[in-house]
Amino acid sequence: MIAYLKGTLIDKTPGRVIVDTGGVGYSAAIPVSSFVHLGEIGGTVELFIHTHLSDDALALYGFVSREEKDMFLKLIGISGIGPKLALNILSGISPSDLEDAVRASDLARISLVPGIGKKTALRITMELQDKLEKKEKLLAGKGSPEKEDLLSALQNMGFRRKEAERAVDQTLAAYKPGTEFEKLLRDGLRRLAKL
């Protein structure tokens, strides 16, 4: 599977590029947003690639940023949205604007993209909201090393995780980052004693 290409830009149009890598020319479909950021023909280009295999074809989809590729993958994971429609969506709205529109349930903004009606905009909004919430919960669940160390120490002393988390969150909010561990641990114990 091809995931990344770096080479000489041989040809470019708003929907497709050809990149020469070691004497082999790779053709990749791209959104208009990526086309705008490509250099001149003959220059070096780097693309994040999604290799899409279907029953009748092997196709490459290229993106100048990892964010575009990540959003493309989220979009093709939605039922009824294939790679061509996902490229069309990214050509009409940036990944960050799409995330903002999804969070705000702004169906009108998403419907402005050519080829997207109200029903598709609603499906995109509902399914992407779920994916964005899972991502945020995952990031929130991964605490700082400081937090994890404090939680581990308190749990080893016999405190339940839920109680320890509340005390640790309050402690970390009260002190500046970089405060010594012993001081944070004492404060956490003091807060747990009050519970």
C-alpha positions as CSV (number, residue, x, y, z in Angstrom):
1,M,0.0,0.0,0.0
2,I,1.3,3.4,-0.9
3,A,1.0,5.9,1.9
4,Y,3.4,8.7,0.9
5,L,5.0,10.1,-2.3
6,K,7.9,12.4,-2.7
7,G,9.1,13.3,-6.1
8,T,9.1,15.6,-9.1
9,L,5.8,17.1,-10.1
10,I,5.3,16.1,-13.8
11,D,1.7,17.4,-14.3
12,K,-1.0,19.0,-12.4
13,T,-4.7,19.9,-12.8
14,P,-7.2,20.9,-10.2
15,G,-8.2,17.3,-9.7
16,R,-5.1,15.2,-10.5
17,V,-1.3,15.2,-10.2
18,I,1.4,13.0,-11.7
19,V,4.5,12.6,-9.5
20,D,7.7,11.0,-10.8
21,T,9.3,9.0,-8.1
22,G,12.5,7.1,-9.1
23,G,11.4,7.0,-12.8
24,V,7.9,5.9,-12.1
25,G,5.0,8.3,-12.6
26,Y,2.2,8.0,-10.0
27,S,-1.1,9.5,-10.8
28,A,-3.2,10.6,-7.8
29,A,-6.6,12.3,-7.5
30,I,-6.4,15.4,-5.3
31,P,-8.9,18.0,-3.9
32,V,-8.7,21.5,-5.2
33,S,-7.4,22.6,-1.8
34,S,-4.3,20.5,-2.3
35,F,-3.8,21.7,-5.9
36,V,-3.6,25.3,-4.6
37,H,-0.6,24.4,-2.4
38,L,1.4,22.5,-5.0
39,G,4.5,24.1,-6.4
40,E,5.4,24.5,-10.0
41,I,5.8,21.7,-12.5
42,G,9.4,20.3,-12.2
43,G,9.6,21.1,-8.5
44,T,9.6,18.6,-5.6
45,V,6.3,17.6,-4.2
46,E,5.3,15.6,-1.1
47,L,1.8,14.0,-0.8
48,F,0.1,11.9,1.9
49,I,-1.5,9.1,-0.1
50,H,-4.6,6.9,0.4
51,T,-4.5,3.8,-1.7
52,H,-8.1,2.8,-2.5
53,L,-8.8,-0.7,-3.8
54,S,-12.2,-1.4,-5.2
55,D,-13.5,-4.3,-7.3
56,D,-12.5,-2.8,-10.6
57,A,-9.7,-0.3,-9.8
58,L,-6.7,0.7,-7.7
59,A,-6.7,4.4,-7.2
60,L,-4.4,6.8,-5.4
61,Y,-5.8,9.9,-3.5
62,G,-3.2,12.6,-2.6
63,F,-3.2,15.4,0.0
64,V,-0.6,18.0,0.9
65,S,-1.5,17.9,4.6
66,R,-2.1,15.1,7.0
67,E,-5.3,16.8,8.2
68,E,-6.9,16.6,4.8
69,K,-6.0,12.9,4.5
70,D,-7.5,12.2,8.0
71,M,-10.7,14.0,7.2
72,F,-10.9,12.2,3.8
73,L,-10.6,8.8,5.7
74,K,-13.4,9.9,8.1
75,L,-15.6,11.0,5.2
76,I,-15.2,7.7,3.2
77,G,-16.1,5.9,6.4
78,I,-19.6,7.4,6.2
79,S,-22.1,5.2,4.4
80,G,-23.0,6.6,1.0
81,I,-19.8,8.7,0.7
82,G,-17.2,7.4,-1.7
83,P,-13.7,8.7,-2.5
84,K,-14.9,11.0,-5.3
85,L,-17.6,12.7,-3.2
86,A,-15.1,13.0,-0.2
87,L,-12.7,14.8,-2.6
88,N,-15.5,17.0,-3.7
89,I,-16.3,17.9,-0.1
90,L,-12.7,18.7,0.7
91,S,-12.5,20.8,-2.4
92,G,-15.4,22.9,-1.1
93,I,-14.6,23.2,2.6
94,S,-11.3,22.9,4.6
95,P,-11.1,20.1,7.2
96,S,-11.1,22.7,10.1
97,D,-14.1,24.5,8.7
98,L,-15.9,21.2,8.2
99,E,-15.1,20.2,11.8
100,D,-16.5,23.6,13.0
101,A,-19.6,23.2,10.9
102,V,-20.1,19.6,12.2
103,R,-19.7,20.7,15.9
104,A,-22.2,23.6,15.4
105,S,-24.6,21.3,13.4
106,D,-24.4,23.9,10.6
107,L,-26.1,22.0,7.9
108,A,-26.5,25.1,5.7
109,R,-22.7,25.5,5.6
110,I,-22.1,21.9,4.7
111,S,-24.9,22.0,2.1
112,L,-23.1,24.8,0.3
113,V,-20.6,22.2,-1.0
114,P,-21.6,21.3,-4.6
115,G,-23.2,17.8,-4.7
116,I,-24.2,17.8,-1.0
117,G,-27.9,18.0,-0.2
118,K,-29.6,18.4,3.1
119,K,-29.9,14.7,3.7
120,T,-26.2,14.0,3.0
121,A,-25.2,17.1,5.1
122,L,-27.3,15.7,8.0
123,R,-25.6,12.2,7.7
124,I,-22.2,13.8,7.6
125,T,-22.9,15.9,10.6
126,M,-24.3,13.0,12.7
127,E,-21.6,10.5,11.8
128,L,-18.7,13.0,12.1
129,Q,-20.0,14.3,15.4
130,D,-19.7,10.8,16.8
131,K,-16.1,10.4,15.5
132,L,-15.0,13.8,16.7
133,E,-16.5,13.1,20.2
134,K,-14.7,9.7,20.4
135,K,-11.4,11.4,19.4
136,E,-11.8,14.2,22.0
137,K,-12.7,11.6,24.7
138,L,-9.6,9.6,23.7
139,L,-7.4,12.7,24.0
140,A,-8.9,13.7,27.3
141,G,-8.5,10.1,28.6
142,K,-4.8,10.3,28.0
143,G,-3.7,12.4,30.9
144,S,-0.4,14.1,31.4
145,P,2.4,11.9,32.7
146,E,2.3,14.0,35.9
147,K,-1.4,13.1,36.3
148,E,-0.9,9.4,35.6
149,D,2.0,9.2,38.1
150,L,-0.1,10.9,40.8
151,L,-3.1,8.6,40.1
152,S,-0.8,5.5,40.2
153,A,0.7,6.6,43.6
154,L,-2.7,7.3,45.2
155,Q,-4.2,4.0,43.9
156,N,-1.2,2.2,45.3
157,M,-2.0,3.7,48.7
158,G,-5.5,2.2,48.4
159,F,-7.7,5.0,47.1
160,R,-10.2,4.3,44.4
161,R,-9.5,5.7,40.9
162,K,-12.6,7.8,40.7
163,E,-11.9,9.6,44.0
164,A,-8.2,9.9,43.2
165,E,-9.0,11.5,39.8
166,R,-11.1,14.2,41.3
167,A,-8.4,15.1,43.9
168,V,-5.6,15.0,41.2
169,D,-7.6,17.2,38.8
170,Q,-8.2,19.8,41.6
171,T,-4.5,19.6,42.7
172,L,-3.2,20.0,39.1
173,A,-5.5,23.0,38.6
174,A,-4.2,24.7,41.8
175,Y,-0.5,24.4,41.0
176,K,1.7,25.6,38.1
177,P,3.1,23.0,35.7
178,G,6.5,21.7,36.9
179,T,5.6,21.7,40.6
180,E,7.5,19.0,42.3
181,F,5.8,15.6,42.6
182,E,6.0,15.3,46.4
183,K,4.2,18.7,46.9
184,L,1.4,17.6,44.4
185,L,1.1,14.2,46.2
186,R,0.8,15.8,49.6
187,D,-1.9,18.2,48.2
188,G,-3.8,15.3,46.6
189,L,-3.7,13.3,49.9
190,R,-4.9,16.4,51.8
191,R,-7.9,16.7,49.4
192,L,-8.7,13.0,49.6
193,A,-8.7,13.3,53.5
194,K,-11.5,15.9,53.2
195,L,-13.7,13.6,51.1
